[in-house]
Amino acid sequence: MITRIREVRRAKKMTLQDVADRCDPPTTPQTIGRLETGTRTVSVGWLNRIAGALGVEAADLVKLPDQEDIPVAALLGADGADAPRRETVVLPPRPEAGMIAVGVVSAVGDYRSGDEIWLRRLGPDHFAQAMNKDCLFPRSAGRFVFGRLIGREDGKLHVLPLGSGQRQMVISNPPWAAVATRLVRPL
């Protein structure tokens, strides 16, 4: 079986040690390296452990004959575009379970018309993960508030809308929030 463990790991900008530490149970970087190079046989169990450590599906780690890779031709930095030092690929965006999206119909803040914002839903116990990030909050009667979560205290969330000149809003005890995790923008 031909695996893409190395390509996915590099696309995620993780080291062998990072993956080894995130495996459940943890393993050694040498073991991950052997699995990447094929000097050790990759079982379904190992694929699942490594996929969990990388935050992808096990199927993303297997090279299929009809699967096209997207090679990275250049890396863009402050000094311009340069060729990558080693061959690498990008992973196409893939939704996680329970994700929702916001479609942008007119420009507001950093978002442009036509953008899609992918969000991960959070329960009230996890609102701290959304601090200083753009979020969607449900309101009554099918309405929503979208803005930057800038504070929280006693069940109240302080949200700064993205439009210029808008005032801070306070939302009391929302059942959930959704934090922006990915921007899909057509050019």
C-alpha positions, -999 to +999 in steps of 0.1 A: +000+000+000+013+034-010+008+060+017+008+098+018+018+101+054+049+122+047+031+145+023+002+151+047+025+157+076+045+182+057+014+199+044+003+203+081+037+217+089+043+190+116+075+172+126+079+135+131+080+143+169+047+163+167+029+133+151+045+108+174+034+129+205-002+133+192-007+096+185-030+078+209-011+062+226+021+082+218+049+066+199+084+075+187+094+097+158+115+068+145+084+047+142+065+074+123+095+078+100+096+041+093+059+041+085+063+070+062+091+054+042+076+020+040+103+003+060+076-007+084+042-021+073+013+003+078-017-015+093-053-001+094-047+006+131-016+026+124-034+046+097-062+055+121-037+065+149-017+087+125-048+102+109-060+111+144-027+127+152-027+147+119-064+157+122-074+140+089-093+110+077-074+077+073-084+077+036-064+110+032-032+090+040-036+064+013-026+071-023-055+061-046-050+056-084-077+081-093-067+107-067-051+139-080-025+157-058-021+195-059+016+201-060+030+233-045+049+250-074+061+280-053+062+295-018+052+332-016+070+354+009+080+390+015+108+386-011+086+371-038+079+336-050+105+308-046+105+271-055+100+249-025+131+231-012+114+197-014+084+184-033+052+190-013+014+190-019-015+208-004-046+191+011-079+202-003-103+216+023-125+189+039-153+196+063-153+183+098-184+168+114-208+194+126-194+223+107-216+251+094-209+279+069-217+316+063-220+329+028-209+365+023-232+385+000-216+419+004-182+430+017-179+435+055-147+437+075-120+415+059-146+395+040-156+400+004-187+392-016-187+355-027-166+344+003-176+313+022-166+311+059-165+276+074-172+275+112-168+249+139-197+248+165-188+251+201-208+245+232-209+270+261-181+252+279-157+258+250-164+295+243-129+304+256-115+288+224-133+315+204-118+346+221-105+372+196-119+352+167-147+358+143-178+339+154-215+333+146-240+334+174-277+324+172-303+349+183-341+344+186-364+341+156-338+327+133-315+357+135-277+356+140-249+379+151-215+376+133-185+394+148-153+391+169-157+377+204-138+402+225-149+393+260-171+371+282-183+373+318-211+357+337-227+340+307-226+372+286-205+375+255-192+408+242-191+408+204-177+435+181-195+435+148-173+436+117-188+466+100-172+500+106-189+523+131-210+495+147-212+493+184-203+463+206-231+439+213-238+418+244-253+383+239-266+365+270-262+327+273-263+316+237-268+278+233-237+276+210-212+296+191-194+288+158-158+299+154-145+307+119-118+281+109-115+284+072-120+310+045-129+298+010-125+327-015-128+325-052-104+347-071 
